[in-house]
Every structure is written in structure tokens, then in C-alpha cells.
Amino acid sequence: MIEPGTALSLIAAHGIALVAPLALIEGPIVTIIAAWLAQRDLLDLRAVVAVVVLADLVGDALVYAAGRTGGDRVARLLRLRPARVEALALRLRQNAGRLLIGAKLTHAAGAAMLFAAGAARVPFGWFMLCNTAATLPKSLAFVALGWWAGESYDRIGAWILPVSLVLILTAGAAVLLARRRCR
């Protein structure tokens, strides 16, 4: 993870041109810092929104491509039987929209699900549509957070992962409870 102070210095010195590659590496904190700098009239807010959304989608497409090209090797490495892999891939394709959007919004589960979607051969157009549906509100939320509370970027960066993990655990518990009630 890129340190928030380092990101701030780099963006302040090099402007919007550096936001895209940094957002590709560490989107949320870079988005918060860039929006804060836009609030202080050091960057253009419309450019920040466009660049962070595009960087997020490009990063998602790269993780998807890695899953598409390397998913079989990972399955062999994990010693998963081909029949089990295909059963999992079928379930993922059937529930791709819900799973992709949910994982993307929790942040911490996102990369694994994006990789799995590539490995499961979820159609790329559907994959990008689902990711765009989740990326827009998520990116706009981080922009708003940066606009109004960006001066606290160092504290915000420290709690992004813990909050994401709590969201994953809460969602997992809710799914387990729902399944038990449906039996």
C-alpha cells in the first residue's frame, strides 16, 4: 500500500497526471487525497472523478485478465479438481452480477472476486457493466469523503481496510443466517 503522505506529496507536485497511476495501485486513499486537493482548488474535481473511475475500471480489467489467463494454474496450485472448479465457475457465472457488485463494494473482497470472474470466464461486457455499477457510487463516496474530510487522509487511510473487513464479515454472517432460515 502506498503511504498517504507520499501520495499527497506526489499528487500535489505532479497534479492530475499522477492520479491515474497512483489510483490504479491504491484507489481509495488516492481518491480521497485528490478530492481534497480539488476542494482546495489544486486539482479539477471533474478530472479527479473521471480519472479515479477510469483507473478503477482499468485495474479491475487487469485483475480479470489475470484470472482469465492464470486461473487454471491457480486451481492446480490449490489442488482443486476440474469438476469442482467447473461447478464453482458455473455458480459464479450464474450469480456474477450480485457477487461482483457485493465484493466490489466491500473493497477487501474485490480483487479475489475479480480474479475469480476472469477464471470463470464471466463475459467481459457483463463483468465491466457490473463493475461500473459498483465503481461509480464507491468512487463518488470516496470523492465526497475527500472533499469534506480529506485533511484527515492519514486517519481515513488507516481505517479503510478494517471497515472493509467488517463489511465482509457482516455480509457473510447475513448470508449464513439467511441460508439457515431458508432450510
Secondary structure, DSSP 8 states (H G I E B T S, - for coil): ---HHHHHHHHHHHTHHHHHHHHHHSHHHHHHHHHHHHHTTSS-HHHHHHHHHHHHHHHHHHHHHHHHHHHHHHHHHTT--HHHHHHHHHHHHHTHHHHHHHHHHHSTTHHHHHHHHHHTT--HHHHHHHHHHHHHHHHHHHHHHHHHHGGGHHHHHHHHHHHHHHHHHHHHHHHHHHHHHH-
